[in-house]
Amino acid sequence: MVRKRESKQYEQYSRLLVLCEGSTEVWYLEQQLDTIKYKVKAVKNSYSNALKLVKLAINCYISKWDKIYCVFDRDSKSNTKEQLREANRLINKNQGVLIRIISNPCFEIIWLFNFEKIIREFSNYDEIEGMLNKNLKLSGGKKYEKNQDCINQICELTDFGRVCYTAKVIYEELAVNHNNWLTVTEGFSEIFKLNSN
């Protein structure tokens, strides 16, 4: 009888999918989230823009998962404003099952939130990488690179709870909502939505 309860519990928890644009997000989130509760998956390169990711979630995964968190960047070179708007429309149409986790301008901004509450505009990815490298150096870490060893280092030097808390505070201070998320110019992330379950 106990085994049946355990399998039901596993089924219940394993019905949350985190679908990401790339491997960086997967390497990080697999170490931060309860892997019994969440399945974290990267999409193939051919699906690595917000709209294609959301359509893939709807066409291939929506019937198999209770919730699907769609993780994508706002600045992605493959995302146009029209694609982001359409992805958001589809997420809203499937509200309750699909959940948007967007980072502006990119996912790497969340790690800055571990070190400081920073509210400002970022002109490009290089600016965030430079600030991240400064903070990693101060913490005794090595220069940031998009590889699994570096993400392991970031996991050791950062606290996911603090990252999510700071992200939520910034999100609320900027008053980001369903109407203005595409026009807010300061850096923000909805990563905190993964810390509330």
C-alpha positions, 0 to 999 in steps of 0.5 A: 500500500505504501508503494502505491502512495509513493507512485501516486505522489511521484505522478502528482509531482512529476506533472510540472514541465519547465521548457527552456530555450537553451541548455544554460537554463536547464543546467541551472534549473535542474540543480535548483528545482526539485527534480521529483516535482519538476522535469526540466527540458531544453527545446531543440535549436529549431524551436529556440524562440518564444513563439516556437517554444510555446507552440511546441508546449501546446502541440506536444506537451500540454496533454501530458503535463499539469503545468508547463513553465515556458522559459525564454529571453526577451532579447533573444536574437530570434524573438521579434516583438510580434513573436513575443506578443503571439507567444504571450497570447497563446500562454494567456489562452492556455492560462493555468496550464502554460506559465510565462517565465520571461527574463529581460534582457536574458536569463543571466540577469537572474544571477545578478539578483543574487548579489544585489537588487539592481534596477536599470536598463541593460543595453546588451548581453555583454553588459550583464556578462561584465557585471556577472563576471565582476560579482563572480570574481568578488565571490571567488569564482571564475569568469562566466562561460556558457558551459555546465562547469560554470553553471555548477560554479554559479549554483555553488555561489548563489542562492535560488531563494534569494534570486527569486525573492530579489526578482519578485521585488524588482518585478513588483517595483517596476509594476510589470504586468500582462499589459506592459511586460514587453515595454518595460526597459529595465532588467527583470525576470519572472523566475520567482514563479518557479519558487512559489510551488 
